[in-house]
Amino acid sequence: MWRISQDGTRVRACVGSGSFRRRERLKQLHRQAQSHVEHLRRQLEDPALSAEVSARQRAARLRALEDREKRLEQALAQLPELERKKLQRKVAKDKKPEVSQLRVSTTDPEARVMRMSDGGYRPAVNVQLACDPQSRAIVGVDVSSEGSDAGQSEPLRRQVEARTGQRVKEQLLDGAYLNLQEVERAEQQQVTLYVPAKVPKNPEKRKNPYEPRSTDSPAVRAWRQRMGSEEGQAIYKLRASTIETVNADLKSYRGLHRLTVRGLGKVRCVVLWSALAYNLLHFGAALLT
């Protein structure tokens, strides 16, 4: 597996926009959930109050309240890491380090409000897919709560290598994955990235983003020269004609446009089943013969 194409897609999460709450409200709801669980346990321990309720009904009621308490605990546990990441982004952009109060869903703490393909913002998860450009087989699947594709290329590359037992030598990515540190790290791992440069903020000042800069490392300079060449552009075109069509197939025909499960673990299972269904149908004729 010497070359892979990768793409990320936001899939609508099984959670309402109104379920997102700030820290203080989450704490209040968590206290209420704990109180409800304790109150129900006392009721169930009282023979007079629980005589008319079957054991199955008692277990179901208690399980529902305990699940809500657990989800609220998970939501509160998500906040410190989210605040740390937001603070890092603000510092990197030379903005004020204060972090505004973030919101987490009470029903699916691992879902995030993301910008979707139509430009709107809705609760979603980030699904990463990798395919072999030659056969169009899906060879890698991952799911994350990150709204950005930056930083998602190396983990999926390592997964493909572990899954196939072969080294990835070339990786085709769209511009959302561009991170110069990852370009350098990939070069150290003897992996060639094909990823376009971002559009210059001032086109009049710098018309060609692939012109080498004095601050470029050897790996970044090689990447600019590679992507500015006709050969590099020809190889990069393979990405859109392969992984984009696979992505569209999963959304249009495999139901991967809106999730009906919650939590990254269950979402990963759904995406894996979708990928397996695609591969089986894609290679069905060859398998039958």
Secondary structure, DSSP 8 states (H G I E B T S, - for coil): --EEEEEEEEEE-SS-GGGEE-HHHHHHHHHHHHHHHHHHHHHHH-HHHHTTS-HHHHHHHHHHHHHHHHHHHHHHHHHHHHHHHHHHHHHHTT---------EESS-TT-EEEE-TTS-EEEEEEEEEEE-TTT--EEEEEEES-SS-TT-HHHHHHHHHHHHSS---EEE--GGG--HHHHHHHHHTT-EEE------S-TTT-S-TTS--TT--HHHHHHHHHHHSHHHHHHHHHHHHHHHHHHHHHHHHS-TTB--S-SHHHHHHHHHHHHHHHHHHHTHHHHH-
